[in-house]
Amino acid sequence: MSLCPWITDPDPVPACCDEEAWLAAPEALRIAAIEWATTVVWAATGRQFGLCEVTVRPCRSTPCGTGALTWIGSAWNGGLWTPYILDGVWYNCACPGLCSCDPRCQVMLDGPVASIVEVTIDGVVVDPATYRVDDYRWLVRQKIDGVQECWPDCPDMDAPLGDPGTFGVTYMKGVAVPAPLIYAVGVLACEWLRNCQALPGECRLSSRIVSMSRNNVDFQFVSPSEMLQFGWTGVNEVDMLISAFNPYGLKYRPRVWSPAIQHPRQTTWVGP
């Protein structure tokens, strides 16, 4: 997933940072320091943390507008048998979900879904008490007082979101950033600012010394290739957290892709 801001306010002084030096720096430079540090820590920990607000236009997987057959008591649209596999054996089912083992009304969102901000149908906000999220990706319409409503079968994808006939979901996508990594971003941002402004004091970004002999002044450095492989920065407390959250140096969170999954549509650009 893409990187979304972890820290939006540059004014609070990061942990273990000189307050006077941090507040004396221009705001643009402090923002740049936070953005740089966030990018480094986010990438080094496998690009797995961060919350992004996204708006999508889901579509249910049932066929649109066929109406060929309706099964008594199940409101099945399309008259098609649904295949599913259980314990290595294929079965056919002619009711919503896997023979009622799944909710009758749900749409899949690109997860992980941390929380729902808003759901709209025909431009009207849907009561949050009428739906829930299962398995961090399924938006399920709940039965309230014995009444089972459902998501639109065929929302209007041509009309602007909010118009009659449209269906939209705004939610927070991703995994919340652990507090220790916010601390690591602050430490790294402070070191970057010190290096950028050539401030007095020791800057630890270039420190790669792992051993030293004082008598003969012998030094041993971590090789640059090893630091790049694990995403290390040279700042001990930051690198310990990187190793803790991404011990195998993965570049991305593992993903599973299936051609059978229909992902919800997301508008990425609108002309003037």
Backbone bond lengths (Angstrom), bond angles and torsions (degrees), N, CA, C in turn:
res aa  C-N    CA-C-N  psi(-1)  N-CA   C-N-CA  omega(-1)  CA-C   N-CA-C  phi
1 M - - - 1.446 - - 1.517 109.71 -
2 S 1.310 115.62 161.38 1.454 119.86 -177.74 1.525 110.54 -77.52
3 L 1.319 114.86 164.13 1.459 121.18 -178.56 1.521 110.33 -85.33
4 C 1.316 116.24 127.31 1.457 122.66 172.71 1.526 107.77 -114.97
5 P 1.345 117.77 153.29 1.472 120.18 -175.26 1.520 112.63 -56.09
6 W 1.323 115.11 135.78 1.467 120.93 173.82 1.522 110.04 -92.15
7 I 1.330 116.43 -36.94 1.468 122.35 -179.58 1.531 107.01 -125.98
8 T 1.316 117.04 122.79 1.466 120.68 -176.22 1.523 113.36 -104.42
9 D 1.324 117.72 -15.03 1.467 121.42 -177.92 1.525 109.10 -111.42
10 P 1.352 118.18 115.33 1.463 120.14 -178.53 1.524 114.23 -83.27
11 D 1.329 118.18 -2.18 1.463 120.18 -174.37 1.530 114.14 -78.25
12 P 1.337 119.90 -43.31 1.475 117.64 179.39 1.527 111.38 -58.78
13 V 1.314 116.39 136.23 1.460 121.26 -177.67 1.529 108.57 -75.36
14 P 1.338 118.49 125.13 1.472 120.61 178.83 1.519 111.40 -61.09
15 A 1.324 114.87 158.32 1.458 120.74 178.20 1.524 110.25 -61.06
16 C 1.319 115.42 144.70 1.471 122.57 177.16 1.530 111.87 59.28
17 C 1.301 117.46 31.45 1.463 121.81 -179.41 1.526 109.58 -120.01
18 D 1.321 116.38 144.93 1.454 121.14 178.19 1.527 109.01 -69.68
19 E 1.329 116.99 115.89 1.470 121.41 -174.57 1.519 111.68 -60.59
20 E 1.318 117.47 -45.09 1.462 120.68 -177.12 1.524 111.01 -63.69
21 A 1.328 116.99 -43.99 1.463 120.55 -178.44 1.525 110.88 -67.48
22 W 1.334 117.33 -38.66 1.460 120.10 -178.74 1.523 111.86 -67.47
23 L 1.325 117.01 -47.13 1.466 120.39 -177.98 1.519 112.22 -72.59
24 A 1.323 117.13 -22.80 1.463 119.92 179.06 1.526 112.36 -76.56
25 A 1.324 117.38 -20.10 1.464 120.54 -179.33 1.525 110.12 -73.72
26 P 1.337 117.96 147.70 1.474 120.12 176.83 1.526 110.94 -58.56
27 E 1.331 116.04 148.43 1.457 120.28 -177.63 1.523 111.62 -59.61
28 A 1.326 117.13 -39.20 1.465 120.10 -180.00 1.519 111.33 -61.04
29 L 1.317 116.85 -35.26 1.461 120.51 179.99 1.531 110.67 -73.29
30 R 1.323 116.42 -37.00 1.465 119.40 177.28 1.535 110.78 -65.97
31 I 1.331 116.49 -40.16 1.463 120.26 177.20 1.527 110.39 -63.07
32 A 1.346 115.91 -42.50 1.467 119.75 178.80 1.528 111.11 -62.58
33 A 1.327 116.78 -39.44 1.459 120.56 179.41 1.529 110.87 -63.38
34 I 1.338 116.93 -43.06 1.461 121.03 179.80 1.524 110.31 -66.64
35 E 1.333 117.67 -42.28 1.465 120.69 179.67 1.521 110.79 -63.72
36 W 1.320 117.12 -42.34 1.473 120.66 179.35 1.525 110.19 -63.20
37 A 1.328 116.80 -48.26 1.458 120.73 -177.83 1.528 111.38 -64.54
38 T 1.329 116.03 -39.39 1.465 119.88 179.12 1.521 110.81 -62.86
39 T 1.332 116.48 -44.00 1.462 120.41 -179.52 1.530 110.81 -61.70
40 V 1.331 116.75 -42.60 1.465 120.83 -178.69 1.528 110.96 -64.68
41 V 1.338 117.17 -49.06 1.462 120.53 -177.18 1.526 110.76 -68.53
42 W 1.328 117.73 -40.27 1.466 122.17 178.37 1.532 110.84 -59.35
43 A 1.345 116.34 -47.01 1.464 120.17 -179.53 1.527 111.27 -68.46
44 A 1.331 116.84 -40.49 1.462 120.57 -176.71 1.520 112.62 -68.97
45 T 1.322 118.13 -25.62 1.462 121.17 179.24 1.530 111.96 -95.67
46 G 1.321 117.06 21.28 1.460 121.17 173.24 1.507 115.47 84.72
47 R 1.332 117.70 17.88 1.471 121.73 177.23 1.531 111.97 52.65
48 Q 1.325 116.09 38.40 1.464 120.22 -173.91 1.515 114.07 -106.91
49 F 1.338 119.17 -9.88 1.455 120.81 -175.81 1.528 111.09 -115.45
50 G 1.308 114.86 152.62 1.458 121.24 177.98 1.521 110.77 128.20
51 L 1.331 116.13 144.03 1.454 122.63 179.10 1.524 109.77 -113.91
52 C 1.336 115.79 127.95 1.457 122.16 178.04 1.527 108.87 -121.00
53 E 1.317 117.03 134.65 1.464 119.96 174.50 1.526 109.05 -85.01
54 V 1.331 116.59 122.49 1.453 121.57 -179.45 1.524 109.42 -128.34
55 T 1.327 115.47 153.49 1.460 122.28 175.60 1.518 108.18 -123.42
56 V 1.317 116.17 125.67 1.465 121.16 -177.99 1.522 109.41 -126.78
57 R 1.337 113.80 164.73 1.461 121.14 178.30 1.527 108.02 -120.81
58 P 1.330 117.19 89.47 1.467 119.78 -175.30 1.528 111.51 -71.48
59 C 1.321 113.80 162.44 1.458 120.73 174.64 1.517 107.57 -140.68
60 R 1.324 116.92 129.41 1.462 119.95 179.13 1.518 109.95 -64.41
61 S 1.333 115.62 152.37 1.458 120.65 -174.48 1.521 112.98 -82.47
62 T 1.352 118.34 -0.92 1.460 119.26 178.17 1.517 109.80 -74.16
63 P 1.337 119.46 150.68 1.462 121.98 178.76 1.517 110.68 -60.02
64 C 1.318 117.25 145.31 1.463 121.95 -177.30 1.526 111.12 -93.83
65 G 1.325 116.09 127.16 1.449 121.28 166.86 1.511 116.28 71.13
66 T 1.344 119.38 14.85 1.453 119.18 -179.62 1.519 111.10 -79.96
67 G 1.334 115.15 -54.55 1.462 118.95 177.67 1.511 113.53 58.84
68 A 1.344 117.12 27.28 1.453 120.67 -174.48 1.519 112.32 -70.52
69 L 1.317 116.21 -31.91 1.459 118.17 -174.95 1.518 109.67 -157.31
70 T 1.285 117.92 137.66 1.455 122.83 176.52 1.522 108.45 -120.97
71 W 1.322 115.49 122.01 1.458 119.96 -179.65 1.526 109.25 -83.44
72 I 1.304 115.48 135.50 1.465 121.43 -174.81 1.524 109.84 -58.60
73 G 1.331 115.42 124.37 1.449 121.42 174.29 1.515 114.66 79.96
74 S 1.335 117.96 -1.06 1.463 117.46 -177.46 1.513 113.04 -124.10
75 A 1.351 117.21 -8.71 1.466 121.07 176.59 1.515 111.86 52.10
76 W 1.336 116.46 43.99 1.464 120.61 -179.90 1.519 109.22 -81.75
77 N 1.329 118.17 127.48 1.455 122.81 -176.74 1.517 109.45 -105.32
78 G 1.320 118.60 122.65 1.449 121.24 175.67 1.511 113.39 119.61
79 G 1.337 118.30 -28.00 1.444 120.33 177.58 1.516 114.00 68.03
80 L 1.337 118.49 26.46 1.450 121.66 -179.51 1.523 110.41 -105.84
81 W 1.318 116.34 141.35 1.458 120.25 174.39 1.520 108.99 -75.05
82 T 1.327 116.37 138.58 1.459 121.65 -179.06 1.530 109.64 -100.69
83 P 1.332 117.78 115.20 1.462 118.84 178.83 1.533 111.07 -79.86
84 Y 1.322 116.52 145.37 1.457 121.18 172.24 1.521 108.24 -150.02
85 I 1.324 116.24 161.10 1.455 121.28 -176.18 1.528 109.28 -116.13
86 L 1.318 116.57 135.76 1.461 122.61 -179.70 1.527 108.12 -139.83
87 D 1.326 115.77 120.65 1.471 121.17 -179.94 1.523 111.76 54.73
88 G 1.335 116.00 38.08 1.455 120.59 176.66 1.516 115.21 81.14
89 V 1.334 118.20 3.58 1.459 121.91 -178.81 1.530 109.09 -116.42
90 W 1.344 116.31 134.63 1.458 121.27 178.74 1.518 110.12 -84.79
91 Y 1.357 115.61 137.36 1.451 122.11 175.94 1.524 108.88 -129.73
92 N 1.335 116.78 160.41 1.454 122.65 172.49 1.517 108.87 -112.67
93 C 1.320 116.00 140.96 1.457 121.06 -177.06 1.518 108.96 -135.14
94 A 1.313 117.76 135.56 1.459 121.56 -177.67 1.518 111.94 -113.89
95 C 1.337 116.56 39.27 1.458 120.45 174.90 1.519 108.69 -140.80
96 P 1.344 119.37 161.51 1.468 120.61 -178.10 1.516 111.75 -58.55
97 G 1.315 116.52 143.26 1.451 120.87 -177.80 1.520 109.24 69.72
98 L 1.292 117.42 -169.09 1.457 122.27 177.63 1.520 108.52 -86.25
99 C 1.348 114.80 75.31 1.465 121.22 -177.54 1.536 110.98 53.32
100 S 1.317 115.22 51.94 1.463 124.40 176.35 1.520 113.24 69.32
101 C 1.334 118.10 11.74 1.463 119.85 172.89 1.520 110.22 -83.64
102 D 1.306 117.57 -14.15 1.456 123.88 173.45 1.525 108.53 -111.36
103 P 1.336 117.64 157.22 1.464 118.81 175.68 1.526 110.94 -59.99
104 R 1.319 115.64 150.78 1.458 120.14 -178.72 1.517 112.22 -71.91
105 C 1.309 118.12 -25.76 1.474 120.07 -176.95 1.518 109.41 -136.38
106 Q 1.327 116.37 112.39 1.457 121.22 179.09 1.530 109.26 -156.68
107 V 1.329 115.03 154.40 1.457 121.41 172.09 1.517 107.84 -130.25
108 M 1.322 116.69 149.67 1.455 121.04 -178.39 1.524 110.46 -93.14
109 L 1.331 115.63 134.52 1.460 122.37 174.33 1.522 108.28 -111.57
110 D 1.324 116.56 151.41 1.460 119.80 173.71 1.525 108.26 -68.05
111 G 1.306 116.59 115.77 1.460 120.48 -175.48 1.504 113.08 -97.56
112 P 1.318 115.11 -175.36 1.467 125.10 0.61 1.527 112.41 -76.46
113 V 1.318 115.59 141.84 1.467 121.76 179.03 1.527 108.21 -93.22
114 A 1.325 116.18 115.87 1.469 120.63 -179.79 1.526 111.19 -83.94
115 S 1.331 117.03 -41.95 1.466 121.28 179.68 1.524 108.65 -164.09
116 I 1.318 115.46 156.93 1.463 121.49 177.62 1.524 108.90 -98.00
117 V 1.315 115.85 129.28 1.465 121.03 177.13 1.526 110.55 -86.62
118 E 1.350 115.05 -47.61 1.465 118.56 -175.82 1.523 109.43 -165.58
119 V 1.331 115.33 142.12 1.458 122.29 171.70 1.518 107.80 -122.97
120 T 1.329 116.69 131.02 1.466 120.35 -179.97 1.520 110.11 -125.83
121 I 1.329 115.85 140.14 1.460 123.74 171.42 1.521 107.36 -127.55
122 D 1.314 116.74 124.73 1.474 122.13 -176.37 1.529 111.21 58.47
123 G 1.344 116.23 28.61 1.453 120.19 179.35 1.516 114.00 82.46
124 V 1.331 118.04 -0.26 1.458 122.69 -178.74 1.532 108.56 -102.67
125 V 1.333 116.47 133.53 1.462 121.45 -179.35 1.524 109.99 -70.98
126 V 1.330 115.84 130.85 1.464 122.13 -179.63 1.528 109.17 -84.72
127 D 1.321 116.19 138.87 1.465 122.03 179.29 1.533 109.86 -60.20
128 P 1.354 118.71 122.74 1.468 120.72 -178.95 1.522 113.92 -60.40
129 A 1.338 117.21 -20.39 1.464 119.64 179.62 1.520 112.24 -71.82
130 T 1.330 117.28 -10.43 1.462 120.27 -175.50 1.527 112.87 -98.13
131 Y 1.324 118.27 4.93 1.464 118.96 178.41 1.519 110.12 -147.72
132 R 1.321 115.52 166.50 1.461 122.57 178.93 1.526 108.32 -147.72
133 V 1.344 116.41 174.34 1.460 122.03 175.79 1.525 108.66 -119.41
134 D 1.333 116.06 129.54 1.456 122.07 176.55 1.528 109.89 -112.39
135 D 1.324 115.94 140.66 1.464 122.34 173.87 1.526 112.71 54.71
136 Y 1.316 116.70 28.39 1.466 122.54 176.38 1.531 113.62 62.17
137 R 1.356 117.94 16.93 1.466 118.09 179.59 1.525 114.57 -151.38
138 W 1.339 118.62 -22.15 1.458 120.50 -176.46 1.520 110.22 -96.09
139 L 1.332 116.84 122.26 1.459 122.53 174.63 1.528 107.13 -92.67
140 V 1.329 115.38 110.17 1.465 121.96 -170.65 1.518 109.77 -107.84
141 R 1.312 116.49 130.21 1.473 121.96 174.65 1.526 107.99 -84.18
142 Q 1.318 117.26 123.52 1.457 121.76 -175.48 1.531 111.65 -91.68
143 K 1.320 114.08 153.03 1.458 120.13 174.16 1.523 107.96 -81.92
144 I 1.321 116.94 123.49 1.461 123.14 -178.40 1.526 109.20 -116.91
145 D 1.348 115.99 122.94 1.471 121.86 -179.69 1.526 111.08 52.52
146 G 1.330 115.88 39.25 1.457 120.28 177.19 1.512 114.96 79.82
147 V 1.335 117.59 -0.71 1.467 121.12 -178.53 1.527 109.40 -101.40
148 Q 1.327 117.30 126.37 1.456 122.65 -179.51 1.523 109.39 -108.50
149 E 1.326 116.59 102.58 1.450 120.95 171.69 1.525 108.74 -95.11
150 C 1.327 116.05 169.36 1.455 118.02 -176.85 1.527 110.08 -140.69
151 W 1.342 114.34 167.87 1.465 119.92 176.03 1.525 109.17 -75.35
152 P 1.313 118.09 155.60 1.468 120.33 -179.82 1.524 111.84 -58.09
153 D 1.343 116.19 137.80 1.464 120.83 177.71 1.528 111.29 -71.13
154 C 1.318 116.36 -45.53 1.461 121.07 -174.37 1.527 110.47 -134.34
155 P 1.356 117.83 76.09 1.462 119.24 179.05 1.520 111.19 -64.85
156 D 1.306 115.75 153.97 1.464 122.14 -179.81 1.522 109.27 -76.67
157 M 1.323 117.10 106.81 1.462 121.89 -178.30 1.522 112.30 -84.69
158 D 1.324 117.60 -10.23 1.464 120.44 -178.86 1.529 112.22 -88.26
159 A 1.325 117.27 -28.58 1.462 121.07 -177.83 1.517 110.40 -80.06
160 P 1.340 117.65 150.45 1.469 120.14 175.12 1.524 110.43 -59.73
161 L 1.329 115.72 143.20 1.457 120.23 -179.27 1.528 109.89 -59.89
162 G 1.312 116.67 131.66 1.457 122.33 -176.13 1.508 112.89 108.80
163 D 1.343 116.79 -16.16 1.455 120.71 176.47 1.519 110.31 -78.88
164 P 1.335 117.23 163.60 1.471 119.65 175.09 1.529 110.70 -56.76
165 G 1.328 115.23 138.91 1.449 120.78 179.13 1.515 114.95 90.70
166 T 1.343 117.71 -2.27 1.465 120.44 -177.68 1.534 110.67 -99.77
167 F 1.322 113.89 161.06 1.472 121.87 -178.41 1.520 107.12 -142.82
168 G 1.333 116.66 119.54 1.461 120.78 -177.47 1.516 112.17 -136.03
169 V 1.327 115.24 149.53 1.460 121.74 178.81 1.529 108.44 -131.62
170 T 1.317 116.56 125.07 1.460 122.42 173.70 1.523 107.75 -110.10
171 Y 1.329 115.73 127.46 1.463 118.96 -176.06 1.519 110.75 -149.85
172 M 1.321 114.99 165.20 1.458 121.93 175.67 1.522 108.36 -92.19
173 K 1.308 115.63 116.99 1.458 121.65 -176.80 1.523 110.11 -103.81
174 G 1.322 116.31 133.41 1.458 119.88 175.88 1.514 112.24 124.49
175 V 1.329 114.88 -166.26 1.460 123.32 -179.38 1.524 108.71 -120.49
176 A 1.323 116.73 131.34 1.464 120.94 -179.43 1.522 110.52 -57.72
177 V 1.329 116.00 142.53 1.458 121.35 -178.00 1.526 109.31 -75.44
178 P 1.335 118.79 124.99 1.469 120.40 177.14 1.532 111.19 -61.46
179 A 1.311 116.11 144.50 1.467 121.32 -177.73 1.536 112.88 -55.47
180 P 1.347 119.73 -39.82 1.469 118.33 179.54 1.528 113.38 -60.40
181 L 1.338 117.52 -32.03 1.461 119.31 179.60 1.533 111.16 -73.85
182 I 1.326 117.81 -30.83 1.464 120.04 172.68 1.528 109.47 -62.76
183 Y 1.322 115.37 -40.68 1.472 120.48 175.91 1.524 110.18 -60.90
184 A 1.339 117.61 -44.09 1.460 121.31 -179.12 1.517 111.29 -63.01
185 V 1.332 117.35 -39.18 1.467 120.66 177.37 1.527 110.33 -61.44
186 G 1.329 117.16 -42.25 1.458 120.33 178.78 1.521 112.37 -62.70
187 V 1.327 116.77 -43.53 1.466 120.70 179.01 1.523 110.18 -61.99
188 L 1.330 116.90 -45.77 1.459 121.17 -177.79 1.531 111.34 -68.08
189 A 1.333 117.13 -38.20 1.463 120.47 178.19 1.523 110.97 -63.14
190 C 1.322 116.09 -39.42 1.467 120.27 179.21 1.523 110.80 -64.10
191 E 1.332 116.88 -41.78 1.463 120.68 179.25 1.523 111.11 -67.17
192 W 1.323 117.02 -38.57 1.468 120.75 178.19 1.528 110.61 -63.92
193 L 1.329 116.27 -42.32 1.457 119.89 179.16 1.522 110.81 -64.15
194 R 1.309 116.76 -40.69 1.461 121.06 178.45 1.535 109.99 -62.08
195 N 1.322 116.33 -43.63 1.463 120.18 -179.46 1.529 111.50 -68.22
196 C 1.341 116.11 -39.29 1.462 120.60 -177.67 1.520 111.80 -66.60
197 Q 1.315 116.33 -40.10 1.460 120.50 -177.71 1.519 113.25 -93.70
198 A 1.337 116.68 1.93 1.466 121.05 -178.72 1.531 110.50 52.39
199 L 1.352 115.53 47.16 1.466 120.15 -179.00 1.522 109.88 -74.98
200 P 1.319 116.64 152.64 1.470 119.20 178.27 1.525 110.73 -65.21
201 G 1.309 115.61 150.63 1.461 121.16 -178.46 1.513 110.63 112.49
202 E 1.320 115.49 166.76 1.455 120.92 -176.21 1.525 110.98 -77.94
203 C 1.317 116.30 127.57 1.460 121.30 174.30 1.524 107.93 -101.62
204 R 1.338 117.17 127.19 1.450 120.33 -171.14 1.520 114.14 -97.47
205 L 1.318 118.18 2.20 1.453 119.75 -175.50 1.517 112.53 -63.99
206 S 1.312 118.22 -34.23 1.455 120.85 -176.17 1.531 112.37 -94.68
207 S 1.332 117.48 5.67 1.454 120.18 -176.87 1.519 110.88 -77.00
208 R 1.342 116.47 117.07 1.457 121.21 177.49 1.526 110.45 -129.51
209 I 1.332 117.77 20.25 1.460 122.05 -177.10 1.526 109.53 -79.91
210 V 1.338 116.51 127.21 1.459 120.39 177.35 1.528 111.80 -112.20
211 S 1.339 117.61 -15.14 1.464 120.31 176.04 1.521 109.13 -157.18
212 M 1.349 116.84 157.80 1.460 120.89 -178.77 1.520 109.09 -153.94
213 S 1.310 116.35 140.25 1.464 122.60 174.77 1.523 108.09 -110.85
214 R 1.298 117.51 116.26 1.473 119.94 -173.87 1.521 113.28 -73.04
215 N 1.304 117.21 -36.14 1.470 118.71 -176.12 1.530 111.71 -65.21
216 N 1.327 115.62 -50.48 1.458 119.25 -178.50 1.526 112.52 -100.82
217 V 1.316 116.11 6.25 1.468 123.33 179.47 1.533 110.20 52.33
218 D 1.330 116.85 54.82 1.460 122.01 176.17 1.530 108.88 -96.01
219 F 1.319 116.55 132.87 1.457 122.07 179.78 1.531 109.27 -119.57
220 Q 1.330 116.02 148.95 1.457 121.21 173.48 1.517 107.94 -129.03
221 F 1.343 116.33 128.13 1.452 121.70 -175.87 1.529 110.74 -112.53
222 V 1.322 115.18 150.82 1.459 120.60 169.10 1.513 107.78 -72.89
223 S 1.314 117.88 133.81 1.464 120.46 -177.75 1.522 110.27 -66.25
224 P 1.346 118.00 144.18 1.477 120.52 178.03 1.518 112.56 -57.90
225 S 1.343 118.13 -35.66 1.464 119.99 -179.51 1.519 111.47 -64.35
226 E 1.339 117.31 -36.50 1.463 120.20 178.83 1.519 111.22 -69.11
227 M 1.321 117.08 -39.41 1.461 120.20 178.21 1.526 110.64 -65.11
228 L 1.335 117.31 -41.36 1.459 120.14 179.59 1.517 111.45 -67.80
229 Q 1.327 117.13 -35.22 1.456 120.94 -178.66 1.520 111.63 -62.00
230 F 1.318 117.51 -41.45 1.451 121.26 -177.42 1.530 112.98 -99.83
231 G 1.343 117.38 0.31 1.455 119.85 179.17 1.511 113.68 72.34
232 W 1.327 117.68 25.10 1.454 120.43 -178.60 1.517 111.16 -73.54
233 T 1.332 114.97 154.53 1.464 121.44 -175.91 1.520 113.15 -110.74
234 G 1.322 117.78 -19.39 1.454 121.09 -174.12 1.513 112.62 97.72
235 V 1.332 117.53 -10.28 1.466 122.57 176.52 1.526 106.98 -96.43
236 N 1.312 117.06 116.04 1.460 121.58 -168.18 1.522 113.53 -56.04
237 E 1.341 117.85 -50.07 1.455 119.20 -174.84 1.522 111.89 -67.27
238 V 1.340 116.62 -30.72 1.466 120.14 176.35 1.522 110.46 -70.58
239 D 1.331 116.49 -44.92 1.458 120.60 -177.81 1.526 111.72 -66.82
240 M 1.332 118.23 -32.17 1.457 120.05 176.70 1.523 110.94 -64.31
241 L 1.332 116.85 -39.27 1.457 119.91 178.54 1.523 111.18 -70.34
242 I 1.326 117.42 -38.06 1.460 120.42 176.42 1.524 110.21 -59.99
243 S 1.325 116.96 -43.91 1.461 120.69 179.14 1.525 111.72 -67.52
244 A 1.329 116.81 -33.13 1.461 120.04 -179.61 1.524 111.99 -70.78
245 F 1.334 117.55 -41.16 1.454 121.24 -177.41 1.527 113.27 -88.08
246 N 1.331 117.79 -17.47 1.466 121.10 179.51 1.525 108.98 -143.67
247 P 1.348 117.53 67.43 1.470 120.64 -171.55 1.521 114.21 -64.40
248 Y 1.335 118.46 -22.95 1.457 120.67 -176.95 1.529 112.59 -103.20
249 G 1.313 116.79 8.16 1.454 120.44 175.78 1.513 114.06 65.29
250 L 1.340 117.82 34.69 1.459 120.58 178.84 1.518 110.62 -67.55
251 K 1.333 115.86 145.48 1.463 120.48 -179.51 1.525 112.22 -86.75
252 Y 1.357 116.16 -30.67 1.451 121.35 -179.04 1.525 108.63 -141.17
253 R 1.326 114.97 159.30 1.457 120.76 170.75 1.529 108.17 -66.59
254 P 1.337 118.78 134.60 1.474 120.20 177.84 1.526 111.11 -58.10
255 R 1.335 115.72 141.32 1.458 120.95 -178.03 1.525 109.91 -132.43
256 V 1.328 115.81 151.28 1.455 122.82 175.47 1.520 107.54 -118.43
257 W 1.330 116.63 130.21 1.453 120.65 -178.15 1.519 109.91 -119.30
258 S 1.326 116.48 138.45 1.458 121.30 177.80 1.523 109.32 -133.86
259 P 1.329 118.81 132.20 1.466 120.59 178.30 1.518 112.54 -67.98
260 A 1.331 117.62 -13.51 1.465 120.43 -178.81 1.526 112.44 -82.49
261 I 1.326 117.91 -12.11 1.460 121.12 -176.48 1.527 110.04 -87.96
262 Q 1.310 116.27 126.84 1.457 121.74 176.03 1.525 108.55 -96.63
263 H 1.306 116.36 111.04 1.456 120.42 -178.70 1.527 109.94 -82.42
264 P 1.330 117.46 146.11 1.463 119.93 -179.96 1.517 111.20 -66.05
265 R 1.305 115.32 146.67 1.459 121.47 -178.39 1.527 110.22 -78.05
266 Q 1.337 116.32 136.77 1.457 122.60 177.87 1.519 109.40 -125.58
267 T 1.324 116.89 124.33 1.470 120.78 177.13 1.513 109.86 -74.24
268 T 1.319 117.33 122.96 1.466 121.98 -175.86 1.520 113.50 -108.26
269 W 1.330 117.47 -11.32 1.464 119.71 176.81 1.509 109.87 -160.54
270 V 1.311 116.12 139.53 1.469 122.49 176.41 1.509 107.78 -131.43
271 G 1.308 117.28 128.98 1.467 121.87 -178.19 1.517 112.43 -70.10
272 P 1.331 117.29 165.57 1.468 120.78 -178.72 1.515 111.18 -68.38
